[in-house]
């Protein structure tokens, strides 16, 4: 399945969308790497996976991998080939499980992608990043490559199930090295400083307006139910 995606799906995507990819050479060819990206659409994960020369791992809801029958098994195999790592997000320790999954990928020398905002931006702005990305960088020593996705919100607007044809651009920034903070992972102030530096780099690549507050979760954006 992985070979099918790399050699069939990726070329088809490039033919249809002709994405502009800037700075792909900035992703180190070997060793652990964190890709930290803005998040505009559900299609973002597929785009990152298909324009990066190395296999990329992402977090995915565990229930996506538990479907029954032929369809369920095919979906699970497809997601695994795209690089999804199943994580149970339904319990109180979901955040720790997510970080542990990321560390496992990085300590094996792989590439792990994360959206520091935690959810898709519905207002087009770049919101304050959660410090999980800093925890991963500090605990593993992996460099962080900032990534900007431009146009994916037009390829798959919120609510659209089928991607559309629209201009698409992916920009990779210079790797950020945080080895100067080695041993300081336990400091909340250091994690905040590292995360803010990463978000600043993403903003510089994407051109988005930065908002220094966390983006509301999808459930928080729903209108209240009338009594």
Secondary structure as the mmCIF struct_conf table of DSSP 4:
data_model
#
loop_
_struct_conf.conf_type_id
_struct_conf.id
_struct_conf.beg_label_comp_id
_struct_conf.beg_label_asym_id
_struct_conf.beg_label_seq_id
_struct_conf.end_label_comp_id
_struct_conf.end_label_asym_id
_struct_conf.end_label_seq_id
HELX_RH_AL_P HELX_RH_AL_P1 UNK A 2 UNK A 4
HELX_RH_PI_P HELX_RH_PI_P1 UNK A 5 UNK A 9
HELX_RH_AL_P HELX_RH_AL_P2 UNK A 10 UNK A 17
STRN STRN1 UNK A 20 UNK A 22
HELX_RH_3T_P HELX_RH_3T_P1 UNK A 24 UNK A 26
BEND BEND1 UNK A 27 UNK A 27
BEND BEND2 UNK A 29 UNK A 31
STRN STRN2 UNK A 33 UNK A 37
BEND BEND3 UNK A 41 UNK A 41
TURN_TY1_P TURN_TY1_P1 UNK A 42 UNK A 43
HELX_RH_AL_P HELX_RH_AL_P3 UNK A 44 UNK A 51
BEND BEND4 UNK A 53 UNK A 54
STRN STRN3 UNK A 56 UNK A 61
HELX_RH_3T_P HELX_RH_3T_P2 UNK A 62 UNK A 65
HELX_RH_AL_P HELX_RH_AL_P4 UNK A 69 UNK A 82
TURN_TY1_P TURN_TY1_P2 UNK A 83 UNK A 83
STRN STRN4 UNK A 84 UNK A 87
BEND BEND5 UNK A 90 UNK A 91
TURN_TY1_P TURN_TY1_P3 UNK A 92 UNK A 93
HELX_RH_AL_P HELX_RH_AL_P5 UNK A 94 UNK A 107
TURN_TY1_P TURN_TY1_P4 UNK A 108 UNK A 109
STRN STRN5 UNK A 111 UNK A 114
TURN_TY1_P TURN_TY1_P5 UNK A 116 UNK A 117
BEND BEND6 UNK A 118 UNK A 119
BEND BEND7 UNK A 122 UNK A 124
HELX_LH_PP_P HELX_LH_PP_P1 UNK A 125 UNK A 125
STRN STRN6 UNK A 126 UNK A 127
HELX_LH_PP_P HELX_LH_PP_P2 UNK A 128 UNK A 130
TURN_TY1_P TURN_TY1_P6 UNK A 131 UNK A 131
HELX_RH_AL_P HELX_RH_AL_P6 UNK A 132 UNK A 140
STRN STRN7 UNK A 143 UNK A 150
BEND BEND8 UNK A 151 UNK A 151
HELX_RH_AL_P HELX_RH_AL_P7 UNK A 152 UNK A 155
BEND BEND9 UNK A 156 UNK A 156
TURN_TY1_P TURN_TY1_P7 UNK A 158 UNK A 159
BEND BEND10 UNK A 161 UNK A 162
STRN STRN8 UNK A 169 UNK A 176
HELX_RH_3T_P HELX_RH_3T_P3 UNK A 179 UNK A 181
TURN_TY1_P TURN_TY1_P8 UNK A 182 UNK A 183
TURN_TY1_P TURN_TY1_P9 UNK A 185 UNK A 186
HELX_RH_AL_P HELX_RH_AL_P8 UNK A 188 UNK A 206
HELX_LH_PP_P HELX_LH_PP_P3 UNK A 208 UNK A 209
STRN STRN9 UNK A 210 UNK A 211
BEND BEND11 UNK A 212 UNK A 213
HELX_LH_PP_P HELX_LH_PP_P4 UNK A 214 UNK A 217
HELX_RH_3T_P HELX_RH_3T_P4 UNK A 218 UNK A 221
BEND BEND12 UNK A 222 UNK A 222
HELX_LH_PP_P HELX_LH_PP_P5 UNK A 223 UNK A 226
#
